[in-house]
Amino acid sequence: MASVGRSGPKPGVETRERLLAAAESLFMEQGFRSTSLREITARAKVNLAAVNYHFGSKDALVREVLQRRLGPLNEARVQYLDRLEAEASGPLPVERILEALLLPALRLSRNPLEHGSTVLRLLGRAFSEPGDYMKDFLPDQYRVAARRFQQALGRAMPHLPESELVWRMHFTFGAIAYVMAGDDALQLVASCQAPEADNPEAIVRRLVPFLAAGLQAPTAPPLDGSPPTLAGTLPRRAA
């Protein structure tokens, strides 16, 4: 009589998942640079050769950890924005665009099955602790989502030059990453008592009007002190 095969992941798949889980938790706790491969393999209870076999290098392992979290999050953001635009009769207000950017992250933070709060802190670290392995990876991960949100914001603020919009999006993503870093970032302003710092919904409620005000702020004058040109007030070409 033929034996019945055991169900469950194959040994190689299980080892790979244990490495990813161990790396993810250690990167969140200690940072990417401070975490060694020996610490990862010790927590995963595998030998050092397993990292090279499954990923090839620590940099590749870092990218894989972030890819499996960041990819689905950005897809959810784009899908949310698509739905809002399909339901709207014209350009979305800036606040609704920010809602599409932030709400999927808020939902993730509330999902204990996905270790959501840990994932957001991990992604926050990716921005606050950049390295050579991030130089090409993060732009590639955000390219589609960033372009979609740039198009939506451009329609919401057609008077804003594209170069200015790019800068404001850069500041917006930076603020979001800082907030996502959680306690690590709050320690920089430890003397300030931040109420509801552990409440994602309260954070988003405060963050949306703050970011919307920055995105819609008057255009800064040129550095030479001369008055702004009319280019800053003319509608941009449709993207």
Backbone hydrogen bonds, N-H to C=O, Kabsch-Sander energy under -0.5 kcal/mol:
donor,donor_aa,acceptor,acceptor_aa,energy
14,E,10,K,-2.7
15,T,11,P,-2.4
16,R,12,G,-2.0
17,E,13,V,-2.3
18,R,14,E,-2.3
19,L,15,T,-2.2
20,L,16,R,-2.2
21,A,17,E,-2.6
22,A,18,R,-2.4
23,A,19,L,-2.7
24,E,20,L,-2.5
25,S,21,A,-2.1
26,L,22,A,-2.2
27,F,23,A,-3.0
28,M,24,E,-1.9
29,E,25,S,-2.0
30,Q,26,L,-3.2
31,G,26,L,-0.6
31,G,27,F,-1.7
35,T,31,G,-0.7
36,S,34,S,-0.5
40,I,36,S,-1.8
41,T,37,L,-2.8
42,A,38,R,-2.1
43,R,39,E,-2.1
44,A,40,I,-2.4
45,K,41,T,-1.0
46,V,41,T,-2.2
50,A,47,N,-1.6
51,V,48,L,-1.2
52,N,48,L,-1.0
53,Y,49,A,-2.3
54,H,50,A,-2.4
55,F,51,V,-2.9
56,G,51,V,-1.6
61,L,57,S,-1.7
62,V,58,K,-2.6
63,R,59,D,-2.2
64,E,60,A,-2.1
65,V,61,L,-2.4
66,L,62,V,-2.2
67,Q,63,R,-2.7
68,R,64,E,-1.9
69,R,65,V,-0.5
69,R,66,L,-0.9
70,L,66,L,-3.8
71,G,67,Q,-1.9
73,L,69,R,-1.3
74,N,70,L,-2.5
75,E,71,G,-2.0
76,A,72,P,-2.1
77,R,73,L,-1.9
78,V,74,N,-2.2
79,Q,75,E,-2.5
80,Y,76,A,-2.2
81,L,77,R,-2.4
82,D,78,V,-2.8
83,R,79,Q,-2.1
84,L,80,Y,-2.2
85,E,81,L,-2.5
86,A,82,D,-2.2
87,E,83,R,-1.5
88,A,84,L,-0.9
96,R,93,P,-0.6
97,I,93,P,-1.7
98,L,94,V,-2.4
99,E,95,E,-1.7
100,A,96,R,-1.8
101,L,97,I,-1.4
102,L,98,L,-2.4
103,L,99,E,-3.0
106,L,102,L,-2.2
107,R,103,L,-2.8
108,L,104,P,-2.0
109,S,105,A,-2.2
110,R,106,L,-1.0
111,N,108,L,-1.7
114,E,111,N,-0.8
115,H,112,P,-1.1
116,G,111,N,-2.1
117,S,109,S,-0.6
119,V,115,H,-2.3
120,L,116,G,-2.3
121,R,117,S,-1.7
122,L,118,T,-2.2
123,L,119,V,-2.5
124,G,120,L,-2.4
125,R,121,R,-2.1
126,A,122,L,-1.5
127,F,123,L,-1.0
127,F,124,G,-0.6
128,S,124,G,-2.3
129,E,125,R,-2.3
134,M,131,G,-1.8
135,K,131,G,-0.8
135,K,132,D,-0.8
138,L,134,M,-1.6
140,D,136,D,-1.7
141,Q,137,F,-2.2
142,Y,138,L,-2.0
143,R,139,P,-1.2
146,A,142,Y,-3.6
147,R,143,R,-2.2
148,R,144,V,-2.0
149,F,145,A,-2.4
150,Q,146,A,-2.4
151,Q,147,R,-2.3
152,A,148,R,-2.0
153,L,149,F,-2.6
154,G,150,Q,-2.4
155,R,151,Q,-1.8
156,A,152,A,-1.7
157,M,153,L,-2.0
160,L,157,M,-1.9
165,L,161,P,-2.3
166,V,162,E,-2.4
167,W,163,S,-1.7
168,R,164,E,-2.3
169,M,165,L,-2.4
170,H,166,V,-2.1
171,F,167,W,-2.2
172,T,168,R,-2.1
173,F,169,M,-2.9
174,G,170,H,-1.9
175,A,171,F,-2.3
176,I,172,T,-2.3
177,A,173,F,-2.5
178,Y,174,G,-2.2
179,V,175,A,-2.2
180,M,176,I,-2.7
181,A,177,A,-1.5
182,G,179,V,-1.7
184,D,181,A,-1.2
185,A,182,G,-0.9
186,L,182,G,-2.1
187,Q,183,D,-1.7
188,L,185,A,-1.8
189,V,186,L,-1.4
190,A,187,Q,-1.2
192,C,189,V,-2.1
193,Q,191,S,-0.5
194,A,192,C,-0.8
197,A,194,A,-1.1
199,N,196,E,-1.8
203,I,199,N,-2.1
204,V,200,P,-2.5
205,R,201,E,-2.2
206,R,202,A,-1.5
207,L,203,I,-2.6
208,V,204,V,-2.5
210,F,206,R,-1.2
211,L,207,L,-2.9
212,A,208,V,-2.8
213,A,209,P,-2.1
214,G,210,F,-1.6
215,L,211,L,-2.8
216,Q,212,A,-1.7
217,A,214,G,-1.1
225,G,222,P,-1.7
232,G,229,T,-1.5
233,T,230,L,-2.3
234,L,230,L,-0.9
236,R,158,P,-3.0
